[in-house]
């Protein structure tokens, strides 16, 4: 599809049932006219739209207009709640959340301005310290939320994954994979399902021991788990601040679970010492200055345990779309989630 003076081909054969240009371009042109101070919707010849992705998760375009570049996101209907979440997060911690320049909350449409290279690319140039900055930025966003914010998000339909409910939530998330045909590459065999539930139950018991041992107020309650945190979903601005984006997979869970998706890529590129630095930066942000060594040790244990209990919400990234063909395509990333349930995070092979 070509609009304006240039385009790129989509990276998938998946297509929406209607031409997205007919649905979206009038909205994009109107919003960019407002953002750019044109006093009217932009005309088609004033923009160049490139389709970057069209798939089950949603569509991503870039839109060049008047010397500036914007990213348009139209998520799948199941992920449209991202707009409301982002507005709340921006209000609570504008320094660390990539702002939306325009949004349609009902349809989930979003526009952001291009930020240049993602954090992952910056880290490959500058070294892994940017990932420690990402961990600190995430903690700042999570700590800015109030218990009432969590209840507001729950009332808006954001799924809950409490640590104590991990066994039941995992069982529910495994059900669609267990129901697949025997030859489907992402089918969960009954023996695998049973082992995963038993392993998760053991981790839940440890979590309950941690809660009992922690002094009041040390462990945070339910918060926002980004659920897809990695260096491609963050930027470093001109002042060196890290800004986080792409909250579409986020759920209500223990906030510490968010680091699970991040640590694997860090380990792959930079090795275990960088992973240790990221974990330490995140725990430091929650522990505060000069923490009691026992408190800090318990927070470190809670981080590891929360990440091990994150399998249900990681699976929910896939089950939310109910797309068996996509599950087959990405089975190598899905199946290890239940096969490695309960495994120490350092030993897991997938986030």
C-alpha positions, 0 to 999 in steps of 0.5 A: 500500500502506498500513500503520499510519496513512499511506502514499504511492504508489510512484513507479513501476509496477514491483512485486516478485513478492511483497507486501514487507509479508509478507516484511519487516514482521516483520523491521522490527518486530522490529529496531525493537523492539530499537533502540527498547528495547521489549523485543518486536517493535513492533506494526503499529499502532505504526508508519507505513510509507510506500513511497518507491520500488519499482523494479529497484534495490530498495525504499525505505520510511520507517518512523515509530515512537515519534516517530522516523523510519527508512529501510528499504532492500531492494536488488536481489539483485545489490546485497545485498553493500552490507551487508558493505561498510558494516559494514567501512566503519563499523568503519574510519571511523565518523565519516564513514559513516552507520551502520546501525541494523539489517541482514540481510547475507544478504538485504541489508536495511538500516535507517538512522535519518533524518538530515534534509536531504541534503547537496545540500539543505544546499548549496543553502541554505548554499553549495557548501562542503559538497561540499568537505567531502564530498570530504574525508570520502570521502578519509578513508573510503578512506584508512582501508581497508587492502590486506587490507580490499580483498582481503576485499571481493574475496573477498566478490564485490565487482567489480574495475575496475583502471585497467590493465584498463579496456579489457577491462572496458569491452568487457565492459560494452558487450557487453550494449548492443551485443547490443540490438535496433537500434532500442533507444535504449541500443544501442551501435553497433559503431563507437561501441564501437570508438571508446570502446575506442580512446579508453580505451586512450589514457587507460590508456597515460597512467595507466601513464606516471603510475604510472611517474613517481610516487614509491613510495607516492604513488598509492594502489592499488585501493580502494573507488570509491563509484560513485554519490557525489552530494549526495543520498547524504550528510548533514551532522550536527549537529557539521558532519561529513559522513556518506556513505550508499548504497554499493550501486553501490560497486566495487573500483577506483582510489579517485579514480574516485569523484569522477566522479559528484559533479562533474557535479551540482556544476558544474550547480548551482554552476559550475566554480569550485565544481568546482575547490574540490571537486577541490582539497579531495580532492587535498589530503586525499591529498597531506597537509600541505606536499606537494612541488609535483610530487607534488601535480601528479601527484595532480591528473593522476591524479584526472583520469585515474582519473575518465576511466577510470571508464566501465566501473564507471559502466556496471556500475551499469546492467549489474548489473541486466540490465534493458533496459526500464530501459536504454531509460528512462535511455538519455540517461544511459547512452549518453553514457558510451561516446560521451564515453569519454576526454573531459576530465571538465569536458567530459562531459555525464553522470557 
